[in-house]
Amino acid sequence: MKHNKKKVAFLLSIFIGLSSFGDDGLSNVRKYKEILDKSYNLINLDNVRQNNPEIDGNGV
């Protein structure tokens, strides 16, 4: 289930990034990179929570 969330978040970030890619070159590349960075941060946070069962989601 958690892997599906990661895939959905990643695919959504790619879709959002690519759907706005045609408007304005460099600013959209920056937006796309921000979206990817945020999705990777969420994936890393999810991995930390999985590897540390004492963290209940309120501790981070």
Contacts in CASP RR format, 6 or more apart in sequence:
PFRMAT RR
TARGET T0000
AUTHOR 0000-0000-0000
METHOD contacts of the structure
MODEL  1
MKHNKKKVAFLLSIFIGLSSFGDDGLSNVRKYKEILDKSYNLINLDNVRQ
NNPEIDGNGV
2 46 0 8 1.000
2 50 0 8 1.000
5 46 0 8 1.000
6 43 0 8 1.000
6 46 0 8 1.000
9 39 0 8 1.000
9 42 0 8 1.000
9 43 0 8 1.000
10 39 0 8 1.000
10 43 0 8 1.000
12 39 0 8 1.000
13 32 0 8 1.000
13 35 0 8 1.000
13 36 0 8 1.000
13 38 0 8 1.000
13 39 0 8 1.000
14 36 0 8 1.000
16 32 0 8 1.000
16 35 0 8 1.000
17 28 0 8 1.000
17 31 0 8 1.000
17 32 0 8 1.000
17 35 0 8 1.000
18 32 0 8 1.000
20 28 0 8 1.000
20 31 0 8 1.000
20 32 0 8 1.000
21 28 0 8 1.000
21 29 0 8 1.000
21 32 0 8 1.000
22 28 0 8 1.000
45 60 0 8 1.000
48 55 0 8 1.000
48 60 0 8 1.000
49 55 0 8 1.000
49 57 0 8 1.000
49 60 0 8 1.000
END
